[in-house]
Amino acid sequence: MRIFTSQFQIRQSGWGDNFTPNEAEIKAYFNGWIMFKSGTSELYDGVGDKAWIKKYQGSGTVERMSFDALAERGTAEYSCPTTKSNGSSTKHYELRYKLGVPDEYSVIQTGTTPYFETGINTISIFTGIVREKAPIAVENTDQKVMLNAVDSNKTTGASESKFNKQVKRILKIERLENGKLEDVTSEWTFIHDPTLYYGEVGAVQNKLDYDTHPNAEYYVTYETLNTEGNSGLFTATVNYDDSASAVLATLVKQSVMQNAKIASLEKTILEMTGGSGSIHFEYDENGNLKNVTTE
């Protein structure tokens, strides 16, 4: 086990040299509060009454540590604060670290295969990007459908349509209908309201437009909030063939592997059907085999 230690100036916390804060007082500091000796503009040294005031967030300086700027920092608090000093706008420290044993994930490709051009090519890699099937909720008041809604008062019954992770930004909305996957992001309106949506944003569409595609399914790609574990510490490996002969060798290898899979599949079909009848294959939107049935 490793221990993380943080150090900062006493003027940032308001704790004097002879004072050791308790757990609640440490939490108050990280929530944007500075302790001082009540009735003074001095550090609290363990003697007298405690008081807290907001860290200065004004323009012209990152933080001003004087305790006399009450008009700019609000009224002093005389019991240890348990909430953020400036609500959701309070800036927290972020601790980023590398796992001792890395988590490895295989990325499932969606869309067309990328091709490299002659010269320099750039590959952008993002973390905290999620793609999932989108649940739908109906807003009875205005006859709209909602994605990522958490307000059960405006949805059918007590159900929600929130995504699996808290959303920072919706990148794409896709509609799967009759085996065709289509980008329909422009057909939805994004609304930023953390009281109605899981995270910061959700999407709405007129119910009349939604009802014109009764058998469709929707898939959403979005960026998660940092609180969902979005981290920039990772390693990505990209492999490519740098010559015509290498490309040909790869294609031959893939063809041999594919033929082996087909031969194995043909054997399985014969065993399942007894050499007669028919077999049906069902694939998902990513081209992966979901189900096999025989007649």
N, C-alpha and C positions, 0 to 999 in steps of 0.2 A: 504494500500500500504506500502511496506517495501523498505527502501533505503539501497543500498549496498555501503559501503565505503572502499576504498583501500588506504593503506599507504605504502610508500617506502622511502628509504634514498634519500636525495637531490643529492648525488653524482651519483645516478642511473639516474636521470632525467636531471641534470645540472641546475635546477632552484634554484636560491638563495632564502634566507629567505624573501627578500623584493620584490619578483616577483611573480605575479599570472598569470599563463599561460591561454591563451584562448583555445577554443574548438579545433581548428586546431592543436595547439601546443601539446595538450594532446594526440590527435590522433597520432601525429608524434612519441611521446614517445612509445606508444603501438605498433607502426610499426617498432620499433628498432632503434630510433634516440635519441641522447643525445644533449641537447642544451648547448652552452657555449658562452662566451663573445669573439667576433671576435678579432683575433690578440693576444689572450692570451690563457692560459690554466686554466682559472678561471671559476667559475660558473657565469651564467648570473644573475645579480642582478637588472635589470631594466634600467641600464645606458649603453650607447654604442650600437654597432651593434650586432645583433644576428647571430649565426652560429650553424650548426648542424653537427654531425659526427656519424658514425655508432657505435653501441655498439660493443666492442671487442668480437669476436667469436673464437679466437685462442685457441690452446691446452694449457694445464697446469693450466688453471683457468677458472672459469665459465664466469666471466666478469671482465675486467680490466678497471677502471674508469679514468685513466690518459688520458689527452687530447693530449699528445705529440706523440701517436703511430699512426701517420698519415699514415705511410707506410703499417701498418697492417690493418688500418680501412678505407682506401680510402681517397679521397679528400673531404674537408669540403663543405657543402652546405650553401648558404647564403640567401636562401628563404625557407620558411617552407616546408619540404618534405611532399608529399601526397602519396608516394608509400612505400612499404616495403623496409627496408634497405638492406636486403639480398635476395630479391625476395621471391620465394616460400619456401626457407629454413629458413626464419625468424620465430622464435618460438614465438607464441602468448600465452597469458594467457588464461586459460580455466575456465569459471565460471560454476559450476555444482550446481544445487539446487533441492530441493524436492518440488513438486507441493502441494499447500494447499489442493486441491481436486485431488486425483490421477486419472489418465486415466487407465481404465481397458480394457484389450483385451483378447478375447478367442483365444487360439492357436489352429489352425487347424492341426491335425496330418497328416503327410505324411509318407509313407513307412509302415513297419511292427510295430506291437505293442511291446514295450519293455517288457522284463521279468526280474524280480529281481532274483538274485542268493542268496544262503545261505551265510550269512556273511555281510560284508560292501559293499554297492553299492554306486557309485558316479554318480550324475546327473549334467551335465554341462549345464548352461543356458547362452545364449549370447543375447546381445541387438544389435540393428541395423542390424538384419538379415532379408532380404526380399526375398520372392519367388514370381515370377510373370511369365506370359507368355512372351516369348522373341520375340520382333520384329526383322525382318530380313532385311538387306540392302545388295544389290549386288554392289561390287566394280568392275566397268567395266574394269579398267586398267589391273588388274592381274587376273580377273575372279575368285574372291573369294567372299564369303559371310561374313558379318561382324555383330557382336553383339555389341550393345552399342555405335555405331558410331555416331558422331556429324558432321563430315566433309561432307557437302552435295556435295562438288565438286567430291567426289569419290563414291557417291551412286547414285542409279537410280533416276532420276528426282531430286527433291529438298527434298525428304523424308529423314528421319533419322531412326536410329534403337536404339536410346538411351533408357535406362531403366528409370523407374519413379524416381529413386534416384541416386545421384552420387555414383559411385562404388569405394570402396577401394580394394576389393578382391573378385574375383569370386570363389565360393565354389563348385558349381555343375551345370552341364548342362544336362538336361534330354530330351529325345525324346519320344513323345507320338504318336504311330503308331498302327493302328488296335486294339485299346483298350489296348495296352501294353505300360507301362511306363518303359523306359530303361535309365540307367546312361551312357551318351556318352561323359563325360567330356574329356576323353583321346583323342577323335577325333578332338578336337579343340586346337588351339594354342593361348596362351594368349600374348597380346602385351601391354606393359606399355607406353602409350603416351597420356598425357592429352590434346594435341592439336587435336587428332583424336577421343578420346573417352570421354564419360561423366563421369568425375571423373578422375581416374588414370589408368584404365585398360579396355580393351575390348578383344574380341575373334574373330578369323578368321578361316575359313575352305575352302578348295578347292571347287569351285563350282561344279566340276564334281562329287565329293563325295556327296555333298549336294543334287544334282539332282537325286541321286539314291533313295531318299525318298521323292517323290513329294507331298505326302499327309500327311506328318508328321507335328506335331506342336512341338515347343520347349519351355521348361520351364527352368528358371535360378534361382539359389539361390546365393545370394551375400551379402557381408558385406558393409554397407554404410560408407561414410566418416563422421567424427565427425560433420561437418557442417550441416549434415542432421538430427541432433538431437539425435545422438547415445549417450545415457547416461547410466552410470552404476548404477544409483539409482533406484532400483525397489525391489519388494517383490514377491516371487513365493511360491505357496503352492502346495505340492505334497501329495496326499492321497493314501493309499494302505491298503489292508487287511492283517493283520498280523497273521491270523490263518486259518485253513482249514474250520472251521465253518463260519467264516466271508466271506471267498471266496465263499462258497456255498450260503450264504444268498444274496450276491451281484449278483450272477448268476441267482438265482431265481427271484430277483427283476427286473433284466434286461429282463428276459424272459417274466415276466408278462407285463412289459411296452411294449415290442416288440409285444406281442400278442394283446394288446390293440390298437397299431398302425395299425396292420394288419386288425383287425376287422373294424376300422374306414375307412381304405383304401378300404376294400371290399364293405362297404356301399357306399362310394363315387363312386366306379366303377359301381355299380348297378344303381346309380342315373344318371351317365353320359351315360351309354350304354342302359338304359332301360331294363336291364336284358339279353341283347343279344349283339353280336358283339365281338370285341376284343379291347384291350387297350395296348398301347406301352409306355414303360418307357425309358427315356434317362437320363443317369448319366454322371457327369463330371469326370475328372481324379482322384478326391479325393473320389469318391463313393457317391457324393451328387446328389440327384434327381434334374435334370435341367428342364425336360419338360415331359408332359403327353399328348398323343394324342389317339383318339379313331377312330375306323372304324365300 
